[in-house]
Amino acid sequence: MTALALAPDGAPLGICAQKYWSRTQRSTSSHRRRRHADEPTESRSWTEVLDSARSHLAAADPQCTPWFQLDRGADCWDVLTAACRDDLLLTVRATHDRRLDGEAGHLWQALEKAPIRATRTIAVNARPPKRKRQRVGQRRYRHWMAPAQPARQARVDIRAARVSLQLRNCSGHRADRTEIHAVWVQERGRHGERIEWMLLTTHSIKTRRDVLAVVDAYALRWRVEEFHRTWKRGLCRVEDTQLRSASAVCKWATILASVATRAMALSRAARSTPEVPATEHLTPLELQAILALRRPKGAHPNLVPSLAQAVRWIADIGGYVGPWNGPAGPKVIGRGLYDVLVVARALDPRDKK
C-alpha cells in the first residue's frame, strides 16, 4: 500500500509512506466473519499509512496539508471514523450503499434526490482488454474478457449533499454516526460501462468550485495505479525478485519504488512542461552521460537541452522505437536512465579518488 505524493497538476513528487503485509490465506466463506476489535486487519493498514504519511509531511513542512485520495478498498469504518476524528482532508470512493440516519434511506437513494451541482468533462485514458469476473450465487464466479476501450472525453453530472452515515465496526456493532459529504459523479449519454463515482469526502462542498475540486482531485488517484503498474509489471518487475527473506524483499522493493517514481516524474514532466531546461530535473553529470551515450549530431559537450529533448534521448537509449508508438513512457525511460546513471557515476570525479 503506497502513499504517492502528487503536485496539483498530477506530477509525481515522491513516496510519503508504504505499508507491506503478507496475506496468509484468502477467505473461503461467502459471509463476512465478525472480528475482534483488536485483531489486525488489512483495512487497518489504511489508517497506518495515513498516519505515517501525515507525520512525515508534517516533519518536513508543518504548513503542508495533504489531501488523501483513496479507492474503494478504504471504504471502511476505520478510515471514515479516523478522518472525522483526526480532521483529515480525505476523499474515499464508496463501495457500500450504507444506511443513513433518520428516514433518509441509503446513500445512493439520498444522492439521487440531490440536485445537479455542476457538470464536468473528464479525460478517460485508453484501456487494453481486461479480464473481469462477476459473482454468480454464493461461491461461483463468471469470468469474461472485457474488450479494449479507446480514449474518450466523458461528460459527467455531479451531485453533492451532506449525509449522516451509520457505520459498523469489525465486530458488527454499530459505531457512532459519521457526518460527511457525498459527491456523486455519473457519466451521461453512454450505455454499458461508464464512469460512476460515489465519493465520501471531508472537503467542503459549499460552492460549485468546492464540488469540482473534489472531482478533479479524485481524478488524479489513477496515478497510483500507474505507479503500481510501473513498479510491479512494467519497468521494475518487483514481483519477479528471487530474494528469500521478507526483510530483503521489502528493502529491494522500496529502492525500486523510488526508481519507478522518478521514471514516472520524467515522463510526466516531459509532456506537461517540455520547454523547461533539462537541468531542472537532471544533474549536469547526468546530462554529460546522456550526451556521451546518445551522441547527438552537432551537440556541444556543455549543451543544456530542453527537458523534452533530454527525456527523448534517455528513451532512445532505453530502446524507444519512435513517436508512432505513442510518447515515451516510464518503462523505456527507466531502462535508459539505468545506463545514464552508470555512466554518470563513472564521470563523477569524487568516485575517482
Protein Blocks (a to p, Z undefined) as FASTA:
>chain_A
ZZddddfkopafbdfbdcddddfbdcfbfbdcdddfklccfklmmmmmmmmmmmmmmmmo
mmbccdddddfklmcfklmmmmmmnopacddddfbdcddehjlopmklmmmmpccfbdcd
ddddddddddddddehjlbccdddddddddddddddddddddddddddfkopacdddddd
ddddddehiehjddddddddfbdckbmmlmmmmmmmmmmmmmmmmmmmmmmmmmnommlp
cbfbfklmmmmmmmmmmmmmmmmmmmmmmmmmmmbcfklmpcfklmmmmmmmnopghiaf
kbccdfklmmmmmmmmnopabjknopadfklmmmmmmmmmmmmmmmpmklmZZ
